């Protein structure tokens, strides 16, 4: 993990076309502005984790449903 110190108004560049700027530091919180192409998805980490969990659950086989389908096919 790369750790950088930036002051308000300073930025970092990721790759060729993503820029992250510190817009405000106040009461222990940092506000960031992110300039990136529209095709780049940007999520808060907790939301990204929730999406990944939902995807895993949706992709997991439902054994009860599979047994029911197999039973129908065998008839």
C-alpha positions as CSV (number, residue, x, y, z in Angstrom):
1,X,0.0,0.0,0.0
2,X,1.3,3.4,-1.0
3,X,0.7,6.1,1.7
4,X,0.9,9.7,0.7
5,X,0.5,13.0,2.6
6,X,-1.5,15.7,0.7
7,X,-2.8,19.0,1.8
8,X,-6.0,20.7,0.9
9,X,-6.0,21.5,-2.8
10,X,-3.2,19.0,-3.6
11,X,-3.8,16.0,-5.8
12,X,-2.5,12.6,-6.9
13,X,-2.7,11.0,-10.4
14,X,-3.5,7.4,-10.9
15,X,-2.6,6.0,-14.3
16,X,-3.0,8.5,-17.1
17,X,-6.5,9.7,-16.5
18,X,-7.6,9.5,-12.9
19,X,-6.9,12.5,-10.6
20,X,-7.8,12.5,-6.9
21,X,-7.8,15.9,-5.2
22,X,-8.1,16.7,-1.5
23,X,-10.9,19.3,-1.5
24,X,-11.3,19.8,2.3
25,X,-9.9,18.6,5.6
26,X,-12.3,19.3,8.5
27,X,-13.1,17.7,11.9
28,X,-11.1,14.6,11.2
29,X,-12.6,14.0,7.8
30,X,-11.1,14.4,4.3
31,X,-13.2,15.2,1.3
32,X,-11.9,14.0,-2.0
33,X,-12.7,15.0,-5.5
34,X,-12.2,12.3,-8.2
35,X,-11.8,13.1,-11.9
36,X,-12.0,9.9,-13.9
37,X,-13.5,8.7,-17.2
38,X,-17.2,7.8,-17.1
39,X,-16.4,4.1,-17.8
40,X,-14.4,3.8,-14.5
41,X,-16.6,2.7,-11.6
42,X,-16.0,4.4,-8.3
43,X,-17.5,3.1,-5.1
44,X,-17.1,3.6,-1.4
45,X,-15.3,0.5,0.0
46,X,-18.3,-0.6,2.1
47,X,-20.7,-0.4,-0.8
48,X,-18.2,-2.3,-3.1
49,X,-18.0,-5.0,-0.5
50,X,-21.8,-5.3,-0.3
51,X,-22.1,-5.5,-4.1
52,X,-19.5,-8.3,-4.2
53,X,-21.3,-10.2,-1.4
54,X,-24.6,-9.9,-3.3
55,X,-22.9,-11.1,-6.5
56,X,-21.4,-14.1,-4.7
57,X,-24.8,-15.0,-3.2
58,X,-26.5,-14.7,-6.6
59,X,-23.9,-16.9,-8.3
60,X,-24.0,-19.6,-5.6
61,X,-26.1,-22.6,-6.6
62,X,-29.3,-23.2,-4.8
63,X,-29.2,-26.9,-4.1
64,X,-33.0,-27.2,-3.4
65,X,-33.8,-25.6,-6.8
66,X,-31.3,-27.7,-8.6
67,X,-32.7,-30.9,-7.2
68,X,-36.2,-29.8,-8.2
69,X,-35.1,-29.1,-11.7
70,X,-33.3,-32.4,-12.0
71,X,-36.4,-34.1,-10.7
72,X,-38.5,-32.5,-13.4
73,X,-36.0,-33.4,-16.1
74,X,-35.9,-37.0,-15.1
75,X,-39.7,-37.4,-15.4
